[in-house]
Amino acid sequence: MKETVVHSYNDLQTQIFSDVWNEKLLRYRDNRVYRGMADVRWTLEPALNRACPHDLTLERQILRSFRKYGYADLESTGSFWQIAAMGQQFGLPTRLLDWTYSPLVAAHFATEDIDLYDRDGVIWRADVDRINQHLPKPLRELLTDKDSSIFTMGMLDQIGGNYDALSAFSDQPYAFFFEPASTVNRIANQYALFSLTTDPAILIDRLPGLEDCFEKIVIPKEIKLEVRDKLDYINISERMIYPGLDGICKWITRRYANLGPQYNAHRSEEKKGEDSPC
């Protein structure tokens, strides 16, 4: 797997916008998606696998309980896929994995947790078009017919109403990405989409043939605070990512934390060296 280490915020910007110029359109376009994580050692493991490694079949009971006890907020949501996406967004253990179209939103997730500033962060980048080449033929044809790389809610409802329906298309496990309807602001603001595998026991980057469809952009711990502060300046923060009072409080807590002396002391020394007379 390709792995690139960036050394500054500007270096990160250069990396995430490399290879996105579309000569045919004469515009910047990219069919890759991103996932930010606070620790480079973490794998692409869904919350279901972390919560229920002893029995992944508990997924059915989890979703059933979510629909039952969250009925007041879900009664107008008829799509299985939308319910699963809503659960994922609010912390339910599902087989879904969060991604974003925005590399800078991914950078937010890689740098938001100040308790993990002693660890290198990472932005995963996935090539959707290459992953789609491994889909069962009927699903590839559906995407081609819709001139799309990502499944929509309507397309998934057309395919089938649950995970079991997906498995019927192939006796081999496969993965794909889908975009939920923006029924809550956090889905829209995070520019969110999700991946899933038809066999939840297999992580997406470990499916046969997909190993080379992913790469990592490593954010060393030494520049996490620089990246974090500059993202805040362009309003990529909890105020936007998690609309509501909880997001505002998270942002305020980090904004007024005494992080500079702990994580940026080396920058002060470097600045003194630059200002010293020859």
One Martini backbone bead per residue (centre of mass of N, CA, C, O) as a GRO file, in nm:
protein
  278
    1MET     BB    1   0.096   0.037   0.023
    2LYS     BB    2   0.070   0.355  -0.014
    3GLU     BB    3   0.294   0.601   0.157
    4THR     BB    4   0.257   0.940   0.282
    5VAL     BB    5   0.453   1.203   0.414
    6VAL     BB    6   0.385   1.492   0.581
    7HIS     BB    7   0.531   1.836   0.690
    8SER     BB    8   0.268   2.012   0.628
    9TYR     BB    9   0.000   2.184   0.530
   10ASN     BB   10   0.104   2.242   0.244
   11ASP     BB   11   0.178   1.950   0.184
   12LEU     BB   12  -0.108   1.843   0.210
   13GLN     BB   13  -0.234   2.008  -0.017
   14THR     BB   14  -0.059   1.895  -0.241
   15GLN     BB   15  -0.139   1.595  -0.207
   16ILE     BB   16  -0.463   1.614  -0.234
   17PHE     BB   17  -0.424   1.773  -0.533
   18SER     BB   18  -0.311   1.544  -0.670
   19ASP     BB   19  -0.430   1.407  -0.959
   20VAL     BB   20  -0.716   1.605  -1.033
   21TRP     BB   21  -0.677   1.669  -1.324
   22ASN     BB   22  -0.904   1.722  -1.597
   23GLU     BB   23  -0.844   1.731  -1.930
   24LYS     BB   24  -1.134   1.711  -2.048
   25LEU     BB   25  -1.268   1.944  -1.853
   26LEU     BB   26  -1.074   2.154  -1.722
   27ARG     BB   27  -1.079   2.026  -1.424
   28TYR     BB   28  -1.129   1.950  -1.086
   29ARG     BB   29  -1.126   1.591  -1.037
   30ASP     BB   30  -1.251   1.319  -0.811
   31ASN     BB   31  -1.277   0.945  -0.736
   32ARG     BB   32  -1.195   0.995  -0.443
   33VAL     BB   33  -1.182   0.896  -0.101
   34TYR     BB   34  -1.210   0.973   0.261
   35ARG     BB   35  -1.023   0.892   0.579
   36GLY     BB   36  -0.999   0.991   0.911
   37MET     BB   37  -0.732   0.924   1.157
   38ALA     BB   38  -0.560   0.946   1.468
   39ASP     BB   39  -0.429   0.653   1.395
   40VAL     BB   40  -0.218   0.484   1.184
   41ARG     BB   41  -0.273   0.188   1.318
   42TRP     BB   42  -0.543   0.184   1.224
   43THR     BB   43  -0.810   0.025   1.088
   44LEU     BB   44  -1.076  -0.078   0.862
   45GLU     BB   45  -1.287  -0.095   1.122
   46PRO     BB   46  -1.582  -0.143   1.215
   47ALA     BB   47  -1.791  -0.106   1.483
   48LEU     BB   48  -1.899  -0.392   1.488
   49ASN     BB   49  -1.616  -0.533   1.520
   50ARG     BB   50  -1.549  -0.387   1.792
   51ALA     BB   51  -1.816  -0.466   1.959
   52CYS     BB   52  -1.863  -0.779   1.798
   53PRO     BB   53  -1.627  -1.010   1.763
   54HIS     BB   54  -1.792  -1.265   1.877
   55ASP     BB   55  -2.073  -1.156   1.702
   56LEU     BB   56  -2.188  -1.041   1.395
   57THR     BB   57  -2.499  -1.132   1.407
   58LEU     BB   58  -2.594  -0.889   1.598
   59GLU     BB   59  -2.677  -0.684   1.381
   60ARG     BB   60  -2.982  -0.741   1.372
   61GLN     BB   61  -3.048  -0.655   1.666
   62ILE     BB   62  -2.938  -0.370   1.649
   63LEU     BB   63  -3.130  -0.265   1.424
   64ARG     BB   64  -3.393  -0.339   1.564
   65SER     BB   65  -3.351  -0.160   1.816
   66PHE     BB   66  -3.322   0.109   1.668
   67ARG     BB   67  -3.608   0.110   1.542
   68LYS     BB   68  -3.766   0.083   1.808
   69TYR     BB   69  -3.624   0.317   1.997
   70GLY     BB   70  -3.616   0.530   1.729
   71TYR     BB   71  -3.905   0.586   1.608
   72ALA     BB   72  -3.957   0.895   1.639
   73ASP     BB   73  -3.705   0.953   1.425
   74LEU     BB   74  -3.785   0.701   1.198
   75GLU     BB   75  -4.084   0.686   1.082
   76SER     BB   76  -4.004   0.836   0.791
   77THR     BB   77  -3.802   0.585   0.749
   78GLY     BB   78  -3.799   0.322   0.502
   79SER     BB   79  -3.502   0.277   0.455
   80PHE     BB   80  -3.257   0.068   0.536
   81TRP     BB   81  -3.010   0.246   0.450
   82GLN     BB   82  -3.086   0.499   0.612
   83ILE     BB   83  -3.088   0.369   0.890
   84ALA     BB   84  -2.795   0.277   0.889
   85ALA     BB   85  -2.675   0.561   0.847
   86MET     BB   86  -2.792   0.692   1.097
   87GLY     BB   87  -2.663   0.505   1.302
   88GLN     BB   88  -2.370   0.563   1.227
   89GLN     BB   89  -2.375   0.874   1.289
   90PHE     BB   90  -2.478   0.802   1.610
   91GLY     BB   91  -2.303   0.520   1.702
   92LEU     BB   92  -2.376   0.267   1.569
   93PRO     BB   93  -2.310  -0.064   1.527
   94THR     BB   94  -2.172  -0.120   1.208
   95ARG     BB   95  -2.055  -0.209   0.879
   96LEU     BB   96  -2.003   0.069   0.836
   97LEU     BB   97  -1.801   0.326   0.669
   98ASP     BB   98  -1.659   0.627   0.695
   99TRP     BB   99  -1.674   0.889   0.451
  100THR     BB  100  -1.529   1.143   0.225
  101TYR     BB  101  -1.495   1.383  -0.028
  102SER     BB  102  -1.318   1.541   0.186
  103PRO     BB  103  -0.991   1.588   0.281
  104LEU     BB  104  -1.043   1.804   0.512
  105VAL     BB  105  -1.240   1.641   0.677
  106ALA     BB  106  -1.042   1.413   0.725
  107ALA     BB  107  -0.837   1.594   0.876
  108HIS     BB  108  -1.017   1.646   1.112
  109PHE     BB  109  -1.037   1.348   1.217
  110ALA     BB  110  -0.715   1.331   1.254
  111THR     BB  111  -0.721   1.616   1.470
  112GLU     BB  112  -0.951   1.639   1.702
  113ASP     BB  113  -0.793   1.454   1.914
  114ILE     BB  114  -0.594   1.567   2.179
  115ASP     BB  115  -0.532   1.279   2.319
  116LEU     BB  116  -0.373   1.197   2.018
  117TYR     BB  117  -0.096   1.384   1.983
  118ASP     BB  118   0.113   1.124   2.019
  119ARG     BB  119   0.007   1.056   1.725
  120ASP     BB  120  -0.017   0.953   1.423
  121GLY     BB  121  -0.193   1.035   1.149
  122VAL     BB  122  -0.464   0.966   0.896
  123ILE     BB  123  -0.528   0.945   0.540
  124TRP     BB  124  -0.751   0.784   0.356
  125ARG     BB  125  -0.740   0.656   0.013
  126ALA     BB  126  -0.995   0.585  -0.232
  127ASP     BB  127  -1.056   0.403  -0.534
  128VAL     BB  128  -1.358   0.370  -0.669
  129ASP     BB  129  -1.324   0.269  -0.960
  130ARG     BB  130  -1.148   0.021  -0.891
  131ILE     BB  131  -1.350  -0.112  -0.699
  132ASN     BB  132  -1.588  -0.140  -0.911
  133GLN     BB  133  -1.446  -0.362  -1.090
  134HIS     BB  134  -1.540  -0.590  -0.851
  135LEU     BB  135  -1.817  -0.603  -0.925
  136PRO     BB  136  -2.089  -0.718  -1.008
  137LYS     BB  137  -2.225  -0.686  -1.310
  138PRO     BB  138  -2.509  -0.558  -1.239
  139LEU     BB  139  -2.376  -0.321  -1.074
  140ARG     BB  140  -2.200  -0.199  -1.291
  141GLU     BB  141  -2.434  -0.143  -1.490
  142LEU     BB  142  -2.589   0.050  -1.310
  143LEU     BB  143  -2.370   0.268  -1.289
  144THR     BB  144  -2.346   0.315  -1.592
  145ASP     BB  145  -2.645   0.392  -1.645
  146LYS     BB  146  -2.610   0.640  -1.419
  147ASP     BB  147  -2.336   0.775  -1.427
  148SER     BB  148  -2.176   0.630  -1.175
  149SER     BB  149  -1.979   0.556  -0.862
  150ILE     BB  150  -2.227   0.595  -0.665
  151PHE     BB  151  -2.459   0.494  -0.462
  152THR     BB  152  -2.786   0.536  -0.405
  153MET     BB  153  -3.074   0.496  -0.246
  154GLY     BB  154  -3.243   0.418  -0.493
  155MET     BB  155  -3.051   0.198  -0.599
  156LEU     BB  156  -3.061   0.018  -0.346
  157ASP     BB  157  -3.366  -0.029  -0.344
  158GLN     BB  158  -3.354  -0.173  -0.620
  159ILE     BB  159  -3.170  -0.411  -0.532
  160GLY     BB  160  -3.239  -0.399  -0.205
  161GLY     BB  161  -3.347  -0.423   0.155
  162ASN     BB  162  -3.055  -0.563   0.225
  163TYR     BB  163  -2.776  -0.744   0.280
  164ASP     BB  164  -2.873  -1.015   0.157
  165ALA     BB  165  -2.927  -0.907  -0.132
  166LEU     BB  166  -2.625  -0.868  -0.204
  167SER     BB  167  -2.522  -1.167  -0.181
  168ALA     BB  168  -2.689  -1.273  -0.439
  169PHE     BB  169  -2.475  -1.160  -0.663
  170SER     BB  170  -2.248  -1.328  -0.490
  171ASP     BB  171  -2.015  -1.575  -0.362
  172GLN     BB  172  -1.840  -1.320  -0.333
  173PRO     BB  173  -1.696  -1.083  -0.178
  174TYR     BB  174  -1.783  -0.728  -0.155
  175ALA     BB  175  -1.761  -0.374  -0.244
  176PHE     BB  176  -1.910  -0.046  -0.158
  177PHE     BB  177  -2.059   0.274  -0.227
  178PHE     BB  178  -2.270   0.512  -0.039
  179GLU     BB  179  -2.527   0.768  -0.047
  180PRO     BB  180  -2.707   0.939   0.157
  181ALA     BB  181  -2.946   1.107   0.269
  182SER     BB  182  -2.985   1.453   0.384
  183THR     BB  183  -3.155   1.438   0.683
  184VAL     BB  184  -2.893   1.544   0.819
  185ASN     BB  185  -2.652   1.779   0.866
  186ARG     BB  186  -2.401   1.597   0.914
  187ILE     BB  187  -2.404   1.459   0.639
  188ALA     BB  188  -2.372   1.711   0.465
  189ASN     BB  189  -2.121   1.851   0.613
  190GLN     BB  190  -1.934   1.581   0.571
  191TYR     BB  191  -1.958   1.462   0.294
  192ALA     BB  192  -2.103   1.179   0.306
  193LEU     BB  193  -2.009   0.830   0.310
  194PHE     BB  194  -2.024   0.467   0.243
  195SER     BB  195  -1.902   0.153   0.335
  196LEU     BB  196  -1.919  -0.202   0.232
  197THR     BB  197  -1.942  -0.546   0.311
  198THR     BB  198  -2.084  -0.859   0.258
  199ASP     BB  199  -1.849  -0.937   0.461
  200PRO     BB  200  -1.788  -0.830   0.783
  201ALA     BB  201  -1.513  -1.000   0.837
  202ILE     BB  202  -1.407  -0.820   0.593
  203LEU     BB  203  -1.199  -0.594   0.512
  204ILE     BB  204  -1.185  -0.384   0.249
  205ASP     BB  205  -0.853  -0.396   0.210
  206ARG     BB  206  -0.881  -0.743   0.216
  207LEU     BB  207  -0.988  -0.784  -0.044
  208PRO     BB  208  -0.970  -0.929  -0.327
  209GLY     BB  209  -0.801  -0.681  -0.533
  210LEU     BB  210  -0.795  -0.413  -0.314
  211GLU     BB  211  -0.509  -0.346  -0.198
  212ASP     BB  212  -0.440  -0.108  -0.435
  213CYS     BB  213  -0.695   0.107  -0.359
  214PHE     BB  214  -0.501   0.215  -0.130
  215GLU     BB  215  -0.399   0.502   0.074
  216LYS     BB  216  -0.157   0.698   0.266
  217ILE     BB  217  -0.172   0.996   0.474
  218VAL     BB  218   0.064   1.118   0.687
  219ILE     BB  219   0.029   1.278   1.016
  220PRO     BB  220   0.236   1.398   1.209
  221LYS     BB  221   0.245   1.492   1.537
  222GLU     BB  222   0.414   1.763   1.485
  223ILE     BB  223   0.153   1.880   1.283
  224LYS     BB  224  -0.133   1.866   1.403
  225LEU     BB  225  -0.178   2.158   1.513
  226GLU     BB  226  -0.141   2.307   1.252
  227VAL     BB  227  -0.371   2.170   1.099
  228ARG     BB  228  -0.592   2.236   1.301
  229ASP     BB  229  -0.579   2.548   1.301
  230LYS     BB  230  -0.623   2.582   0.987
  231LEU     BB  231  -0.899   2.449   0.979
  232ASP     BB  232  -1.042   2.648   1.166
  233TYR     BB  233  -1.003   2.900   0.979
  234ILE     BB  234  -1.190   2.734   0.745
  235ASN     BB  235  -1.431   2.581   0.899
  236ILE     BB  236  -1.300   2.293   0.992
  237SER     BB  237  -1.523   2.192   1.234
  238GLU     BB  238  -1.748   2.116   1.477
  239ARG     BB  239  -1.948   2.343   1.389
  240MET     BB  240  -1.988   2.180   1.110
  241ILE     BB  241  -1.980   1.867   1.162
  242TYR     BB  242  -2.156   1.921   1.451
  243PRO     BB  243  -2.444   2.031   1.466
  244GLY     BB  244  -2.457   2.210   1.757
  245LEU     BB  245  -2.376   2.216   2.090
  246ASP     BB  246  -2.169   1.986   2.088
  247GLY     BB  247  -1.981   2.107   1.873
  248ILE     BB  248  -1.923   2.377   2.007
  249CYS     BB  249  -1.796   2.259   2.268
  250LYS     BB  250  -1.562   2.111   2.133
  251TRP     BB  251  -1.435   2.359   2.003
  252ILE     BB  252  -1.390   2.531   2.257
  253THR     BB  253  -1.214   2.335   2.416
  254ARG     BB  254  -0.978   2.336   2.207
  255ARG     BB  255  -0.930   2.644   2.164
  256TYR     BB  256  -0.858   2.683   2.499
  257ALA     BB  257  -0.630   2.505   2.498
  258ASN     BB  258  -0.289   2.436   2.613
  259LEU     BB  259  -0.111   2.337   2.332
  260GLY     BB  260   0.141   2.491   2.241
  261PRO     BB  261   0.368   2.418   2.456
  262GLN     BB  262   0.337   2.103   2.397
  263TYR     BB  263   0.341   2.104   2.047
  264ASN     BB  264   0.507   2.404   1.960
  265ALA     BB  265   0.798   2.455   2.073
  266HIS     BB  266   0.972   2.391   1.818
  267ARG     BB  267   0.871   2.639   1.655
  268SER     BB  268   0.992   2.857   1.833
  269GLU     BB  269   1.287   2.772   1.790
  270GLU     BB  270   1.286   2.801   1.482
  271LYS     BB  271   1.219   3.106   1.482
  272LYS     BB  272   1.465   3.205   1.635
  273GLY     BB  273   1.667   3.105   1.421
  274GLU     BB  274   1.558   3.285   1.187
  275ASP     BB  275   1.600   3.572   1.359
  276SER     BB  276   1.887   3.538   1.375
  277PRO     BB  277   2.182   3.658   1.334
  278CYS     BB  278   2.467   3.585   1.137
   0.00000   0.00000   0.00000
